[in-house]
Amino acid sequence: MLSYQHAYHAGNLADVHKHAALAWMLDYLTQKDKPLSYIETHAGRGLYDLLATEAIKTGEAAKGITRAEAWFAADHPYLRVLADVRKAHGDQAYPGSPLIAATLLRETDTLHLADLHPQEHAELEHLLPMASVHRRDGIALAQSLCPPTPRRGLLLIDPSYEVKEDYDLLPRALTTLHKKWNVGILMLWYPILTSQAHLPMLDALQEALPGALRHEVGFAPARRGHGMVGSGLFVVNPPWGLAAELQRLEACFERMRQGGFSR
């Protein structure tokens, strides 16, 4: 349960999918002056070095953000965050979702971040002293906070899925959170697996939350025998324009699959 280390996977193609969507939504939300709440249930350490041993060992960033950066205009919020993070932490720095949120949000906004791993929690607490960083179960934290103050905002659920019970837990958790926080944007990330272990979860989610936006992209496995062949997002209360942005991103993934964007 505490063995997962995102440093091995930071900047991979699933991160590109998830983080580009997250940055776009937070940029959209901050176009209004009203303050907002950001809650993240599985935050990780928040900042990664793409030249670290872990990143080099898997090579996932080299196949991910290193190639995909060309997909985005310079003023896209995802690239703006990357530029800000590199300026502050070096050219090979990569932001996790908590740092993306902290970079795009304002002093009037509220951040609640959870991670159970002691080292990840300590790194995150040091990185983002302005946030409320909790070492506790993230779903339980979200349940206790919702509806948050302010009521506008976004919740990201991004588990490692190392605990197989997550697939059964998450549809019930997301449904309860939506009932508590019916105006909140709730975004769940999930892996597309060759085992198809994610499919019953999605069936349950779509039955319980039929108005949500489901979006998936496919890509080659990171290495031979690796079971993840794509990335999925399930978004409750998707903001206007998100579907079009994800369709644009999906076209980039498809072009890559067909041999485009070689670098």
N, C-alpha and C positions, 0 to 999 in steps of 0.2 A: 504493500500500500504506500510506503514511503520510499520506494526504491527508484521511482521515476525521476530522471534528470533531463530537463528540456534542453540543457546545453548541447546535447548530442544532436538535437533536431532543430535548433533555432535557425530561422531564416529559410526553412524548407518550403516546398510548394504549398503545403497545408497552411503554414504561417502566412504566406503571401495572400492566399485566398481569404483567410480569417482576418488578418490585420488590415488589408486594404479595405474590406467591408467595414470593419470597426472604425477605422480612421474616417472613412466617408460619413458614417452615421454620426460620429461625434462632431465632425465639422458642421454637418447639417443642423444638429441640435444647438450648437453654440452660435448660430446665426441670429438667434433671438436672445435678447438681453436677460431673459428669465433664467435663474440658476437651475441646476440640475444635479441629480444624484447618479453616481456610477458605482456599481457593485460588481465585484469579480470573485468567483468562488474558488478558483484553482489558479492563483496568480503567478506562481513561480517567482524567480528572483528579480525579474523585470529588465535586466540588462545582460547582454551576452557578447562575448568576444569571438568573432568568427575565425580568428587565428588560434583559438584555444585548442588543446589536444582533442577535446571531445568533438568539436565541430569538424576538425580536419579528419578525424578517424572515420566519421560517417560520410563526409563529403556532401551532405544534404543541402547546405547553404550554397555550395558551388553550383548545384543543380536547381536551386531555388531563387533566392533574391538576387544573386549575382547575374542570373540570366533574365529574371523577370523585371528588373528595374526599368528596362527599356520599354515596358508596356504602359508606363504612366507618364502623363505630362508633368512638367516641372512643378506646376502649381497644385497637383493632386495632393490632398492632405497626407497621404501615406508617404510620399516623397518629401514633403515638407518636414514631417517628423523625422525621417531618416537623416535629412540634412542637419536638423537641429541636434540630434543625438550624436552624429559624427563630429560635429563642431565641438560638442562638450566632452566627448569621451574617446574620440579617435576614429580614423577612417574605417576600421573593422568592427566598430561597435554595432550591435543590432538590438533594437528595443523589443522587449516583450510587451504584451498587451497592457500591463499596468503603466509602463512608461509612455506608451502611445497615448493612453488616456490622460496621464498627468501632463504631457506636453501640450495636448490640445485643449484641455479644460482650463477654467479660469479660477481666480481666487475665491469667487462666490460659489463655486461648485464643490460638491462633497464626494470624496473617494473612500470607499470601504473595500479592502482587499484581504483575502484569506488565503493562507497556505499552511498545511499541517507539517510540512517538512522543516525541521529546525534550522537547517542551514539556509534553505531557500527563504524562509521567513526572516531570518536575521539579515540576509543580504537585501531583501526588499525593504525592511524597516529602515536600514541605513540609507538606501537609495532615495526613498520617498518619505522624508520625515513629516511632510505636510499631510500625508494620508493617514487614515485609520487602518492600521495593519494588524490583522487578527491571526493568531495561531490556533485555529479551530476548524472544525468541519465547515466547509464553505456553504453547503446547502443549508445546514442548520443556521448559519449566520444570516443567509439571505431570508430564510423564513422568519427569523427574529426581527429583521429590519423592515420588511415589507408590510405596509407601504412606507417607503422612506420619506424623509423630509430633506429637500424638496421632493415633490411628487413627480415632476418631470424627470426623465432619465432612462438609463440603460443598465441592464444586468447581463453579464457575460458568464456563461457556464462552459468551461473548457477542460473537462477532466481528462486524465490519461487513459481511462477505460482499462487500466490494469485490474481493477476490481470488477469482475464480470457482472456483479449485481447492479452496477451502474445502469446497465441497459434496461433493467426492470424498474429501478428507482426513478430515473429521470422523467419519464412521462408523468408519473404521479406528482413529482416535485414541481415540474413546470406548470402543470395544471393548477396546483395549489397556489403557486406564486402568482399566476395570472389572476386568480380570483382575488387575492389580497391586493394586487397592484395592477388593476385592470388598464391603467393608462401607460404603464411602463413598457419599454421595448425590451423584450427578453430574447437573447440570442444564445442558442446552443450550438456548439461545434461538435461534429462527430466524424469519425473516420469511415471511408468507404473500404470495406474489407472483402477479400476474396472468399472468406468464410461465410459472408453474408450475415454475420452476427448482429449487425446494426439494423437489419430489416424489420424484425418484430418490434423493436423500439420505435421505428418510424411509423409503422402501422398504428401503434397505440397513440403516438403523438398526433397524427393526422386525424384520427377519430376523435380525440379529445379537444383538439384545437384546429378545426378545419379552416379557419381563416388565415392561418400562418403561412409564411413564405418559406418554401423548401428550395434550396439551391445546391447543386452539386457540380463539381469539376473532377475530371479524371486525369491521371498522369501515370507514368511508368513507375513501378516499384523502385524504392531507393536502392535496393540491391537484390540480388537473386534470392528468391524465397521469401522476401518481405511481403507481408500480407496486406499492407495498405496501398491501395491503388487509386485513391481519390480523397477528396475533402468535401464535407457537407456542412451546410448552415441551415438551421431551422429558426426562423425569426418570427416571434409573435409581435403584433403591432408594428410591422415594418414601416419605416417612414416613406413618404412619397418620394419617388425617384430611385429608391434602392434597387428595385427589380431591374430597371434599365442599366444601372451601374454594374450590377452583377452579370447581366447579359453581355455587356462590353468586356468584362473580365473573362467570362466564359469563352468568348471568341478568341482571346489571347491564349488561353490554355489549349484550345482546340488547334490553333495554328501551331503551337509548340509541339503538340502530339503528331502533327503532320510534317514536322521537320523544319518549321520556320523559326525565326528569332535565333538562329545559330550565332554563338559568340565564342 
